[in-house]
Amino acid sequence: MNRPSLRARATGATTGGALYDDVAVETSARVIERYSTSFGMASRLLGPDVRVHVRNIYALVRVADEIVDGVARDAGLSPDEVAARLDAFETETDLAVSTGYSTNLVVHAFAITARTVGISRDLTGPFFASMRADCTRTAHTPESFQTYVYGSAEVIGLMCLRAFLHGHTVPDDQEARLINGARHLGAAFQKVNFLRDLSADFDGLGRSYFPGVELTSFGEDDKRRLLADIDEDLAISSATLRELPSSSRRAVALAQLLFGELTERIRQTPASALSHTRVRVPTPVKLRLAAGAAAGKLP
């Protein structure tokens, strides 16, 4: 017997589009498996339905990022053409969330999740605004950096939180703490990635994300200051882990452990080396952390 589609499980309805829904969801799952071993590993610790929603969110975000930084540019599209493709992708996403259907399988899967857990323009709008900034901006002020990180990372944490809390009722004060934790965890992830990708962003994309930080003069003081900010983000998010539903707590704990480990490895790497070295967490270490998170270990 075929397993009911995500739409059918969420609404209790049987639709003619059940097969299409399932293929869309399977496509999004494939995206996260191929693009991110860390997030793919963490997603396996989520409850089944939560896992589907998080993978659907990740796939949409990944494809948007590829439009801005990946295959669109590699295919020879001009900056104006890249921006036009991103605009079209955003329009398609908005339409799919409104109608529940898209000819783009990744967008269709995201729409199922968005309509189920309550993701709307309050989160997708800032996300696409940050992606659009990547088409034109090469350096940031403190104000534009804060706006960029909110749209490119914090709202992803908030989208996932809506999936985590779907079907759960929590007091307003607890929800506020979880929202704060989700924002800080998303910010930490983004800042860690910026820090380990300093050279790739500057040399490959011509971007300098951290305000006032230049690759040519990047030193230990810069590294310590940026790591202190990341440490604070991780500490704030870690404090809320125990308040998450059990269906998501272990997965978020693993994501936090993985990025905490990456942060420590960056701390041990000379600032001069970060200009030409991309720090990674070895697979055996990832597996050890995953085993600990699966057993209930929290940061």
C-alpha positions as CSV (number, residue, x, y, z in Angstrom):
1,M,0.0,0.0,0.0
2,N,1.3,3.4,-0.9
3,R,2.1,5.8,2.0
4,P,-0.2,8.8,2.1
5,S,1.3,12.0,0.6
6,L,2.4,14.8,2.8
7,R,-0.6,16.9,1.8
8,A,-3.0,14.0,2.6
9,R,-1.3,13.5,6.0
10,A,-1.5,17.2,6.8
11,T,-5.1,17.8,5.7
12,G,-6.7,14.4,5.9
13,A,-7.7,14.7,2.3
14,T,-6.9,12.5,-0.7
15,T,-6.0,14.4,-3.8
16,G,-5.3,13.6,-7.4
17,G,-1.9,15.3,-7.0
18,A,-0.7,12.9,-4.3
19,L,1.9,11.3,-6.6
20,Y,3.1,14.7,-7.7
21,D,3.4,15.8,-4.1
22,D,5.5,12.8,-3.2
23,V,7.8,13.3,-6.2
24,A,8.3,16.9,-5.2
25,V,9.1,16.0,-1.6
26,E,11.5,13.3,-2.8
27,T,13.2,15.8,-5.0
28,S,13.8,18.2,-2.1
29,A,15.1,15.4,0.0
30,R,17.7,14.7,-2.7
31,V,18.8,18.3,-2.7
32,I,19.8,18.3,0.9
33,E,21.5,14.9,0.7
34,R,23.7,16.0,-2.2
35,Y,24.4,19.6,-1.1
36,S,25.0,19.4,2.7
37,T,26.3,16.4,4.7
38,S,26.0,18.4,7.9
39,F,22.3,19.4,7.5
40,G,21.5,16.1,5.9
41,M,22.9,14.3,8.9
42,A,21.0,16.5,11.3
43,S,17.8,16.2,9.4
44,R,17.8,12.4,9.9
45,L,17.3,13.0,13.7
46,L,14.0,14.9,13.1
47,G,10.6,13.3,13.5
48,P,9.4,12.1,10.1
49,D,6.9,14.8,9.2
50,V,9.2,17.6,10.6
51,R,12.0,16.1,8.6
52,V,10.0,16.5,5.4
53,H,9.2,20.1,6.1
54,V,12.8,21.0,6.9
55,R,14.1,19.4,3.8
56,N,11.5,21.2,1.7
57,I,12.6,24.5,3.2
58,Y,16.3,23.8,2.7
59,A,15.8,22.8,-1.0
60,L,14.1,26.1,-1.8
61,V,16.8,28.1,-0.1
62,R,19.6,26.0,-1.8
63,V,18.1,26.6,-5.3
64,A,17.8,30.3,-4.7
65,D,21.4,30.4,-3.6
66,E,22.4,28.5,-6.7
67,I,20.7,31.1,-8.9
68,V,22.7,33.9,-7.3
69,D,26.1,32.2,-6.8
70,G,26.2,28.9,-8.7
71,V,24.9,27.4,-11.9
72,A,23.2,30.5,-13.3
73,R,26.5,32.4,-13.2
74,D,28.5,29.3,-14.5
75,A,26.0,29.1,-17.4
76,G,27.1,32.5,-18.5
77,L,24.1,34.5,-17.4
78,S,24.8,38.2,-17.0
79,P,24.1,39.9,-13.6
80,D,20.9,41.3,-14.9
81,E,19.8,37.9,-16.2
82,V,20.6,36.3,-12.8
83,A,18.6,39.0,-11.0
84,A,15.7,38.4,-13.4
85,R,15.8,34.6,-12.8
86,L,15.8,35.3,-9.0
87,D,12.8,37.6,-9.4
88,A,11.0,34.9,-11.4
89,F,11.8,32.3,-8.8
90,E,10.4,34.5,-6.0
91,T,7.2,35.2,-8.0
92,E,6.8,31.4,-8.6
93,T,7.3,30.8,-4.9
94,D,4.7,33.4,-3.9
95,L,2.2,32.0,-6.5
96,A,2.8,28.4,-5.3
97,V,2.3,29.3,-1.6
98,S,-1.0,31.1,-2.7
99,T,-2.3,28.3,-4.9
100,G,-0.6,25.1,-3.6
101,Y,0.9,24.3,-7.0
102,S,4.0,24.8,-9.0
103,T,5.6,23.3,-12.1
104,N,8.9,23.5,-10.3
105,L,9.1,20.5,-8.0
106,V,11.2,22.2,-5.3
107,V,8.9,25.2,-5.2
108,H,5.9,22.9,-5.1
109,A,7.4,21.0,-2.1
110,F,8.1,24.2,-0.3
111,A,4.5,25.4,-0.9
112,I,3.1,22.3,0.7
113,T,5.3,23.0,3.8
114,A,4.5,26.7,3.8
115,R,0.8,26.2,3.6
116,T,0.9,23.5,6.3
117,V,3.1,25.2,8.9
118,G,2.3,28.9,8.2
119,I,5.2,30.3,6.3
120,S,4.3,33.4,4.3
121,R,5.8,36.6,2.9
122,D,6.8,37.8,6.4
123,L,9.7,35.3,6.0
124,T,10.1,34.6,2.3
125,G,10.2,38.4,1.5
126,P,13.3,39.1,3.6
127,F,15.0,36.0,2.4
128,F,14.6,36.9,-1.3
129,A,15.7,40.5,-0.5
130,S,18.9,39.2,0.9
131,M,19.5,37.0,-2.1
132,R,18.8,40.0,-4.3
133,A,21.4,42.0,-2.4
134,D,24.0,39.4,-3.4
135,C,23.4,40.3,-7.1
136,T,24.6,43.9,-6.5
137,R,26.3,44.4,-3.2
138,T,30.0,43.6,-2.7
139,A,30.6,45.1,0.8
140,H,28.4,45.7,3.8
141,T,27.9,48.4,6.4
142,P,26.9,47.3,10.0
143,E,23.3,48.1,9.2
144,S,23.2,46.3,5.8
145,F,25.0,43.3,7.3
146,Q,22.4,42.9,10.0
147,T,19.6,43.1,7.5
148,Y,21.4,40.6,5.2
149,V,22.0,38.1,8.0
150,Y,18.4,38.4,9.1
151,G,17.1,37.7,5.6
152,S,19.6,35.1,4.5
153,A,19.8,33.1,7.8
154,E,17.7,34.1,10.7
155,V,14.4,33.7,8.7
156,I,15.5,30.2,7.7
157,G,15.7,29.4,11.4
158,L,12.3,30.9,11.9
159,M,10.8,28.9,9.0
160,C,12.2,25.7,10.6
161,L,10.9,26.7,13.9
162,R,7.4,26.9,12.5
163,A,7.8,23.4,11.3
164,F,9.1,22.3,14.7
165,L,6.2,23.8,16.5
166,H,3.5,22.7,14.0
167,G,0.9,20.7,16.0
168,H,2.3,21.9,19.3
169,T,0.9,24.6,21.6
170,V,3.4,26.6,23.7
171,P,3.0,29.6,25.9
172,D,3.8,33.0,24.4
173,D,6.8,33.5,26.6
174,Q,8.3,30.1,25.6
175,E,7.6,30.8,21.9
176,A,9.4,34.2,22.2
177,R,12.4,32.5,23.7
178,L,12.4,29.9,20.9
179,I,12.1,32.6,18.2
180,N,15.1,34.4,19.7
181,G,17.1,31.1,19.8
182,A,16.2,30.3,16.2
183,R,17.3,33.7,15.0
184,H,20.6,33.5,16.9
185,L,21.3,29.9,15.7
186,G,20.7,30.9,12.1
187,A,22.9,34.0,12.5
188,A,25.7,31.8,14.0
189,F,25.5,29.4,11.0
190,Q,25.8,32.2,8.5
191,K,28.7,34.0,10.3
192,V,30.6,30.7,10.6
193,N,30.2,30.1,6.9
194,F,31.3,33.6,6.1
195,L,34.4,33.2,8.3
196,R,35.5,29.9,6.8
197,D,34.7,31.1,3.2
198,L,36.6,34.4,3.4
199,S,38.8,33.7,0.5
200,A,36.1,32.1,-1.7
201,D,33.7,35.0,-1.2
202,F,36.4,37.6,-1.8
203,D,38.4,36.1,-4.6
204,G,35.6,34.1,-6.3
205,L,32.6,36.4,-5.8
206,G,34.2,39.8,-5.1
207,R,32.3,40.1,-1.8
208,S,33.3,41.1,1.7
209,Y,30.5,40.3,4.1
210,F,31.9,41.4,7.5
211,P,31.8,45.2,7.8
212,G,35.3,46.7,7.9
213,V,37.1,43.3,7.4
214,E,39.5,43.1,4.5
215,L,41.0,39.7,3.4
216,T,44.3,41.4,2.7
217,S,44.7,42.6,6.3
218,F,42.7,40.0,8.1
219,G,44.4,39.2,11.4
220,E,44.0,37.5,14.8
221,D,42.2,40.4,16.4
222,D,39.6,40.3,13.6
223,K,39.2,36.6,14.0
224,R,38.8,36.8,17.8
225,R,36.2,39.6,17.5
226,L,34.1,37.7,15.0
227,L,34.4,34.4,16.9
228,A,33.2,36.2,20.1
229,D,30.1,37.3,18.3
230,I,29.5,33.8,17.0
231,D,30.1,32.3,20.5
232,E,27.4,34.6,21.9
233,D,24.9,33.6,19.2
234,L,25.6,29.9,19.9
235,A,25.2,30.4,23.6
236,I,21.8,32.1,23.3
237,S,20.5,29.4,21.0
238,S,21.9,26.6,23.1
239,A,19.9,27.9,26.1
240,T,16.6,27.2,24.3
241,L,17.3,23.7,23.1
242,R,15.5,22.0,26.0
243,E,12.3,23.9,25.2
244,L,12.1,22.5,21.7
245,P,9.7,19.6,21.0
246,S,11.3,16.2,21.3
247,S,10.7,15.7,17.5
248,S,13.3,18.4,16.7
249,R,15.5,18.8,19.8
250,R,18.1,16.2,18.9
251,A,18.5,17.4,15.3
252,V,19.0,21.0,16.4
253,A,21.4,19.9,19.0
254,L,23.5,18.1,16.4
255,A,23.4,21.2,14.1
256,Q,24.6,23.2,17.0
257,L,27.3,20.7,17.9
258,L,28.6,20.6,14.3
259,F,28.9,24.3,14.0
260,G,30.3,24.6,17.5
261,E,33.0,22.1,16.4
262,L,33.6,24.1,13.2
263,T,33.9,27.3,15.3
264,E,36.6,25.7,17.5
265,R,38.5,24.5,14.5
266,I,38.5,28.0,13.0
267,R,39.7,29.3,16.4
268,Q,42.7,26.9,16.2
269,T,43.5,27.9,12.6
270,P,45.8,30.9,12.2
271,A,44.1,34.0,10.8
272,S,46.6,34.1,8.0
273,A,45.6,30.5,6.9
274,L,41.9,31.4,6.7
275,S,42.7,33.4,3.6
276,H,43.5,30.2,1.7
277,T,42.2,27.3,3.8
278,R,38.5,26.2,4.1
279,V,38.2,24.7,7.5
280,R,36.1,21.5,7.7
281,V,34.9,19.0,10.3
282,P,36.1,15.5,9.4
283,T,33.5,12.9,8.7
284,P,34.5,10.7,11.7
285,V,34.0,13.7,14.0
286,K,30.6,14.4,12.5
287,L,29.6,10.8,13.1
288,R,30.8,10.9,16.7
289,L,28.8,14.1,17.3
290,A,25.7,12.6,15.6
291,A,25.9,9.6,17.9
292,G,26.0,11.8,20.9
293,A,23.1,13.9,19.7
294,A,21.0,10.8,18.9
295,A,21.7,9.7,22.5
296,G,20.3,13.0,23.8
297,K,23.5,14.9,24.3
298,L,23.0,18.7,24.3
299,P,25.7,21.4,23.8
